[in-house]
């Protein structure tokens, strides 16, 4: 009987993801491109814009940075699902599926690998944002921001795994992920407060888990937030747990020809 928790298998799959990430410089640069340009052009072009409820010392670039960090984590996590489709096409997925390792351990290894790579991309983005003018938080921020970064990464890694588990076409996967990710990004309050939306759109935004990740990181970086960081963390933890279970369940039903 296969043990559902296999540390060696989890480590090997994590290490593979790390090696693939570190060797793919174009992926590292490409993942930072769009958020960086959003930060530079919007942050400087709307520098005089003052979002409602934000202290006077926080300009728009500071307000925008947590949202762009969430985008880096969100889109960086998506590549884990794409990697599953690549592995299925080239036969590697079949090899690990017939190995004496539980599929839950495979999901955990891929989840940890995707979380780590997305987290590293987020750290790189923070370094670039500091050059652009982002002011670093105090000690409390350093405790909160990495926590929310990991929760966002774990959640959307498993979104990618869940979608990839029921698809075979890589082009279709990209379309579906864009269909999911773009609305979640726009409803997250990354660019502007959700109070600017019509009431019915605000209701949709409150169902967006990325909203609570952005809000939590905004509290860590700026000290301002719409909700309590405890509430943000609890909602994001619940969403993350649900996605991990869903991703593991769907991946366990994958048939490899």
C-alpha positions in Angstrom: 0.0 0.0 0.0 1.3 3.4 -1.0 1.8 5.9 1.9 0.0 9.1 1.2 2.9 11.1 2.7 6.3 10.3 1.2 8.9 12.9 2.1 11.5 11.5 -0.4 9.1 11.7 -3.3 7.9 15.2 -2.3 11.5 16.4 -2.0 12.4 15.0 -5.4 9.5 16.6 -7.2 10.2 19.9 -5.3 13.8 19.8 -6.4 12.9 19.1 -10.0 10.6 22.1 -10.0 13.3 24.3 -8.6 15.9 23.1 -11.1 13.5 23.8 -14.0 12.8 27.2 -12.7 16.4 28.3 -12.1 17.3 27.1 -15.6 14.5 29.0 -17.3 15.7 32.6 -17.2 13.1 33.7 -19.8 10.4 32.5 -17.4 11.9 34.5 -14.5 12.2 37.7 -16.6 8.8 37.2 -18.3 6.9 36.7 -15.0 8.2 40.1 -13.7 7.6 42.0 -17.0 3.9 42.8 -16.9 3.7 43.6 -13.1 6.8 45.7 -13.3 5.4 47.9 -16.2 2.1 48.2 -14.4 4.0 49.4 -11.3 6.2 51.9 -13.2 3.7 53.3 -15.6 0.6 53.3 -13.5 2.4 54.1 -10.3 4.1 57.2 -11.8 1.4 58.2 -14.2 -1.2 58.3 -11.4 1.1 59.4 -8.7 -1.3 62.2 -7.6 -4.2 59.8 -7.4 -5.2 59.3 -3.8 -7.4 56.1 -3.1 -10.2 56.7 -0.6 -9.2 55.9 3.0 -5.5 55.8 2.4 -3.2 58.0 4.5 -1.6 61.1 2.9 1.9 59.6 3.1 0.9 56.7 0.9 1.1 57.5 -2.8 -0.4 55.4 -5.6 2.9 53.6 -6.3 2.9 52.4 -2.7 -0.8 51.4 -2.9 -0.3 49.6 -6.2 2.8 47.5 -5.1 0.9 44.9 -3.0 -1.6 44.3 -5.8 1.2 43.8 -8.4 3.0 41.4 -6.0 -0.2 39.4 -5.8 -0.3 39.3 -9.6 3.3 38.0 -9.7 2.3 35.2 -7.3 -0.9 34.4 -9.1 0.5 34.1 -12.6 3.7 32.5 -11.4 1.7 29.8 -9.7 -0.2 29.0 -12.9 2.9 27.5 -14.5 2.6 24.4 -12.2 -0.5 23.4 -14.1 1.2 24.0 -17.4 4.1 21.8 -16.3 1.7 18.9 -15.7 0.4 19.2 -19.3 4.0 19.2 -20.6 4.9 16.2 -18.5 1.8 14.4 -19.8 2.7 15.1 -23.4 6.3 14.0 -23.0 5.6 10.9 -20.9 7.1 12.0 -17.6 3.7 12.1 -15.9 3.1 8.5 -16.8 6.4 7.4 -15.2 5.7 9.1 -11.9 2.0 7.9 -11.9 3.1 4.2 -12.1 5.8 4.7 -9.4 5.0 3.3 -5.9 4.1 6.8 -4.7 0.7 8.0 -3.8 -0.8 10.7 -6.0 -1.3 12.9 -2.9 2.5 12.9 -2.4 2.9 13.9 -6.1 0.4 16.8 -5.6 2.2 17.9 -2.4 5.6 17.8 -4.2 4.3 19.9 -7.1 2.5 22.3 -4.8 5.6 22.9 -2.7 7.7 23.4 -5.9 5.1 25.8 -7.3 4.8 27.7 -4.0 8.6 28.1 -3.8 9.1 29.3 -7.4 6.2 31.8 -7.1 7.5 33.0 -3.7 11.0 33.6 -5.3 9.3 35.5 -8.1 7.5 37.6 -5.4 10.8 38.3 -3.6 12.4 39.4 -6.9 9.5 41.7 -7.6 9.8 43.3 -4.2 13.5 44.0 -4.9 12.5 45.6 -8.2 9.7 47.6 -6.5 12.1 48.9 -3.9 14.3 50.3 -6.7 11.2 51.9 -8.1 10.4 53.6 -4.8 8.6 51.1 -2.6 9.3 51.7 1.1 9.9 48.5 3.1 7.6 47.7 6.1 8.5 47.3 9.7 9.0 44.0 11.5 5.2 43.3 11.7 5.0 43.6 7.9 7.9 41.2 7.4 6.0 38.6 9.4 2.7 39.1 7.5 3.7 39.6 3.9 5.6 36.3 3.5 2.6 34.5 5.1 0.1 35.9 2.7 2.5 35.3 -0.2 2.7 31.6 0.6 -1.1 31.3 1.0 -1.7 33.0 -2.3 0.9 30.8 -4.0 -0.4 27.6 -2.5 -4.0 28.5 -3.5 -3.3 29.3 -7.1 -0.8 26.5 -7.6 -3.7 24.1 -6.9 -6.0 26.1 -9.2 -3.5 25.3 -11.9 -3.3 21.6 -10.8 -7.1 21.2 -10.7 -7.6 22.7 -14.2 -4.7 20.8 -15.7 -6.0 17.5 -14.2 -9.2 17.8 -16.3 -7.6 19.1 -19.5 -5.2 17.8 -22.2 -4.7 20.7 -24.5 -2.1 23.3 -23.5 -3.6 26.1 -25.6 -6.9 25.5 -24.0 -5.3 25.5 -20.6 -3.9 28.9 -21.2 -7.3 30.3 -22.3 -9.1 28.8 -19.3 -6.5 30.1 -16.9 -6.7 33.6 -18.4 -10.4 33.4 -18.2 -10.1 32.7 -14.5 -7.1 34.8 -13.5 -7.9 38.1 -15.2 -11.4 38.6 -13.5 -9.9 37.5 -10.2 -7.1 40.1 -10.6 -9.5 42.9 -11.6 -11.8 42.2 -8.7 -9.1 41.9 -6.1 -8.6 45.6 -5.5 -5.1 45.5 -6.8 -5.5 48.6 -9.0 -8.1 50.6 -7.1 -10.5 50.2 -4.2 -13.4 48.0 -4.8 -15.7 50.8 -3.4 -15.4 52.3 -6.9 -17.3 49.4 -8.4 -21.1 49.2 -8.6 -22.7 47.4 -5.7 -23.3 44.2 -7.6 -19.7 44.0 -8.7 -18.6 44.6 -5.1 -20.5 41.5 -4.1 -18.6 39.6 -6.7 -15.4 41.1 -5.4 -16.1 39.9 -1.9 -16.2 36.3 -3.3 -12.7 36.7 -4.8 -10.1 35.1 -2.5 -7.3 37.2 -4.1 -9.0 40.3 -2.6 -8.1 39.1 0.9 -4.5 38.2 -0.1 -4.0 41.7 -1.6 -5.7 43.3 1.5 -3.5 41.3 3.9 -0.3 42.2 2.1 -1.4 45.9 1.8 -1.7 45.9 5.6 1.8 44.3 6.0 3.4 46.7 3.5 1.5 49.9 4.2 -0.4 49.4 7.5 -3.8 50.1 5.8 -6.4 47.6 4.9 -10.1 47.2 4.2 -10.5 44.2 6.5 -8.8 42.9 9.6 -5.6 41.0 8.6 -6.8 38.1 10.8 -10.0 37.9 8.8 -8.0 38.1 5.6 -5.8 35.2 6.8 -8.7 33.0 7.9 -10.5 33.4 4.6 -7.4 32.8 2.5 -6.5 29.7 4.6 -10.0 28.3 4.1 -9.8 28.9 0.3 -6.3 27.4 0.2 -7.4 24.3 2.1 -10.3 23.8 -0.2 -8.1 24.2 -3.3 -5.5 21.8 -2.0 -8.2 19.1 -1.4 -9.8 19.8 -4.8 -6.5 19.7 -6.6 -5.5 16.4 -4.9 -8.9 14.9 -5.6 -8.9 15.8 -9.3 -5.3 14.8 -9.8 -6.0 11.4 -8.2 -8.5 10.8 -11.0 -6.1 11.6 -13.8 -5.8 8.8 -16.4 -2.5 8.7 -18.3 -2.5 6.8 -21.6 
